[in-house]
């Protein structure tokens, strides 16, 4: 029987992976696609967003969420059993799409496709790495040794071992296709410079495409026929090199938690309040749902750095709790001590209770 192709979609925090997948599902041209989503943190935001996209290919039974931590650490416990269940379905799938966490290393996940239980029936059609072109243009995740050295000489207190840059590089190294997302936020010359930079970091020839709001034809993302499981050993990550020296692997560099509040009164004021929280506490990524007073639909909140996007995605369901819940992700040293303050600040952005407002 022909192997089912699987596409691994990876990318840094806030690059636009979920938006890209949502657009893919809405333009799947009749393909039966199953999703496996590896969410970082306690709130399965991405799965809930995709389940609510309102098209046939977003059926709840087609979306599987793995929320027990980084998939590269739980391959045997979570990924393999999940794949086996998908393969046992009576309605044969046309394609499997796996969205990794924004903190995940793609290499161990792709290598897991070589497990006998999976390899006989599934092949990695390709690894698609989504990149925030505007963020890279601003130098947030560039790995320029000369600039790093100059910064070291200017500031002896600088952290010389930046895990974000290593993760960014690893996700590029694993790719078969690079998507420069949010291309509309930079001019043509800047986009060309970003393309040259990521091509250099890949260390090999790659197909690079640009996108606005994650909009690309399905045929661009699917059908690469790369067989990446047979190639991934040549694309070693920093983690794999480090681990080969006997070091253990964890994600202590990152911290995540859920912050909650009630209804919000004004979207613009809420966004400005979140922007202040992000700036004050060094938050890398913030995403979740908000309940806006008087609005029947749920507000999606997506933030990376100081850039915050919001949109209404679907009506609140019958009996569904109308609340505001946000996942906060940042570097451990930056936000761990400030967790209580961040929770309190976000809680304070909620509207007064209806009874108090009436008074």
C-alpha angles and dihedrals in degrees: 000000000000114000119252111243118234127197121204113207114197136163143139126289111297096005091129104258096144093047090050091051093046090054090046092055093048090054100036094128093226097312115148101230128183120201128213111192124192105198121193112221136018101298120071094217100155095051092051091049092051095044088057097053093105104228133110094254091060096067112151092239090057093060120076120183124202106195100161095098140282110353091219088066097044104042096130096040101042116008102048095048090046092052092048091054091050091050092051093058116121092224103067114229123234094204143358121216120196120195111199124208115267086247097049130115108227096204100075091045093052090046089056089068086074091068107115093237090060108025094066092059109024135048129190104248089192148315112248115198115198116207129192098231093194093053093049090047088056090055095244096136104015118132102212109157094200093053092045090051091049090050091050091053091048097045120029091187093063117123101244096190105063112184092195093063092048092050091048091052093047093054090051092047091055095051133112091180128026119206116200097205126191088034089155090070094066134049124250096262092050092048090052090051091051090049091053091048097052092043089055092049091050090060092211140059113286137172109251123191131176127225141183117219090349093293112153132138114262090239090062093056100035130052098041090135091201099148087214094177087074093049104041095089088070092054100065118180128223087252093055092049090047093045091051086065090061101265119141121236126237140139099240089131088072133055130191136180140158121255120194142194136160130253118332122225103205126023096206093051091046091053092049090050091052090048089056092049091051092049095044096049106031095246112180100192136010126180140155145091134307133196113221116204111249094011120113094205133075118249116224115213121199121174134173114177109322094333110101126183126190135181139159109248109176144342118276110262124243108278092005113142110251100221143128116245125171133182111223117202128182145133111299096237092048102049108018095085091041098052094105092047092048092049091049093047093051092044087054091057092069121102120258115267113276092248092053092046090053090054 
